[in-house]
Amino acid sequence: MILKRHSEESDETGIDLAPMLDFVLNLLIFFIITTSFIKEAGITVNKEAAMTGESQESGNILIAIRPNGDIWMDKRRVDIREVRPMIERLHQERAEDTVVIIADRESQTQMLTKVMDAVKSGGVTEVSIATLPGEGG
């Protein structure tokens, strides 16, 4: 009597997941690279509408002015005397950065002027004021 031995190796075939994992990883890298991250000033501000406003890319340095005169940079409240040194430091690190001032419609023009002066004396020449598109106030 002859006994046939079955080999321990199975002839089962499986799905090779390596190409699919490579594809998913490439998709993930693509989405991470192409995603634009929005920087926020750290507080909510009611902007004024302006008919002559021009659309532009967001600035790299955001400064918000609250109705009570509080100034916010990098999600923290700063004094007007701190604006110029912070701008100088940020401008030295990245000279191509621009500044966008987000002033609340109830804030005083005097505070906006002081902040703009501090920014320009800090070395940044490109300063914008954020507004809503619309028909003016």
C-alpha positions as CSV (number, residue, x, y, z in Angstrom):
1,M,0.0,0.0,0.0
2,I,1.4,3.3,-1.0
3,L,0.6,6.3,1.1
4,K,0.7,9.7,-0.5
5,R,1.9,12.4,1.8
6,H,0.4,15.8,1.4
7,S,2.9,18.5,1.6
8,E,2.6,20.9,4.4
9,E,2.8,23.8,2.0
10,S,-0.5,25.1,0.9
11,D,-1.2,26.3,-2.6
12,E,-3.4,29.1,-1.3
13,T,-2.9,32.5,-2.9
14,G,-3.6,35.7,-1.2
15,I,-4.0,39.3,-2.2
16,D,-0.8,41.3,-2.1
17,L,-1.5,44.5,-0.2
18,A,1.8,46.2,-0.7
19,P,0.8,48.1,-3.9
20,M,-2.4,49.3,-2.3
21,L,-0.6,50.5,0.7
22,D,1.9,52.3,-1.5
23,F,-1.0,54.0,-3.4
24,V,-2.7,55.1,-0.1
25,L,0.5,56.5,1.3
26,N,1.1,58.5,-1.9
27,L,-2.5,59.8,-1.7
28,L,-1.9,60.8,1.9
29,I,1.3,62.6,1.0
30,F,-0.4,64.4,-1.9
31,F,-3.2,65.7,0.3
32,I,-0.9,66.8,3.0
33,I,1.3,68.8,0.6
34,T,-1.6,70.4,-1.3
35,T,-3.7,71.4,1.7
36,S,-3.6,75.0,2.5
37,F,-3.5,75.8,6.2
38,I,-5.4,78.9,7.3
39,K,-3.8,81.0,10.0
40,E,-6.2,82.7,12.5
41,A,-5.5,85.7,14.7
42,G,-6.9,83.8,17.7
43,I,-10.0,86.0,18.3
44,T,-13.2,86.8,16.4
45,V,-13.4,90.2,14.9
46,N,-16.3,91.9,13.1
47,K,-14.6,93.4,10.0
48,E,-15.9,96.4,8.2
49,A,-17.1,96.1,4.6
50,A,-15.3,98.0,1.8
51,M,-16.2,98.6,-1.8
52,T,-12.6,99.3,-2.9
53,G,-11.1,96.3,-1.1
54,E,-8.9,94.0,-3.1
55,S,-8.6,90.3,-2.7
56,Q,-5.2,89.0,-1.9
57,E,-3.5,86.0,-0.3
58,S,-3.5,86.0,3.4
59,G,-0.6,87.7,5.2
60,N,1.8,85.7,7.2
61,I,1.6,87.9,10.3
62,L,-1.9,88.6,11.6
63,I,-2.7,91.3,14.2
64,A,-6.2,91.7,15.5
65,I,-7.6,94.7,17.3
66,R,-10.7,94.2,19.5
67,P,-13.4,96.9,20.1
68,N,-12.0,97.6,23.5
69,G,-8.5,98.3,22.1
70,D,-6.9,94.9,22.9
71,I,-4.3,93.8,20.4
72,W,-3.8,90.1,19.7
73,M,-0.9,88.4,17.9
74,D,-0.1,84.7,17.8
75,K,-3.3,83.9,19.8
76,R,-2.2,86.0,22.8
77,R,-2.9,89.5,23.9
78,V,0.0,92.0,23.6
79,D,0.5,95.6,24.6
80,I,1.1,98.2,21.9
81,R,4.7,98.5,23.1
82,E,5.3,94.9,22.3
83,V,4.1,95.1,18.7
84,R,7.2,96.7,17.2
85,P,9.8,94.3,18.9
86,M,7.6,91.3,17.9
87,I,7.4,92.5,14.3
88,E,11.2,93.2,14.2
89,R,11.9,89.6,15.4
90,L,9.4,88.0,13.0
91,H,10.7,90.2,10.1
92,Q,14.3,89.1,10.8
93,E,13.3,85.4,10.8
94,R,11.3,85.7,7.5
95,A,11.8,89.0,5.6
96,E,9.2,88.1,3.0
97,D,6.3,88.1,5.4
98,T,3.5,90.6,5.1
99,V,1.2,91.9,7.9
100,V,-2.6,91.9,7.9
101,I,-4.3,93.9,10.5
102,I,-7.8,92.7,11.4
103,A,-9.5,95.6,13.1
104,D,-13.0,95.3,14.6
105,R,-15.5,97.7,13.1
106,E,-16.0,99.1,16.6
107,S,-12.3,99.6,17.3
108,Q,-10.9,103.1,17.4
109,T,-9.0,104.5,14.4
110,Q,-6.3,105.8,16.8
111,M,-5.4,102.2,17.9
112,L,-5.3,101.0,14.2
113,T,-3.0,103.9,13.4
114,K,-0.7,103.1,16.3
115,V,-0.5,99.5,15.3
116,M,0.3,100.4,11.7
117,D,3.0,102.8,12.8
118,A,4.5,100.0,15.1
119,V,4.5,97.5,12.2
120,K,6.1,99.9,9.7
121,S,8.7,101.0,12.2
122,G,9.4,97.3,12.8
123,G,10.5,97.0,9.2
124,V,7.5,95.6,7.4
125,T,6.5,97.8,4.5
126,E,3.6,95.7,3.2
127,V,0.6,96.2,5.6
128,S,-3.0,95.4,4.7
129,I,-6.2,95.9,6.6
130,A,-8.7,93.1,6.4
131,T,-12.3,94.0,5.3
132,L,-15.4,92.2,4.2
133,P,-16.3,92.4,0.5
134,G,-19.4,94.5,0.2
135,E,-21.0,97.8,-0.3
136,G,-19.2,99.8,2.4
137,G,-20.4,100.7,5.8
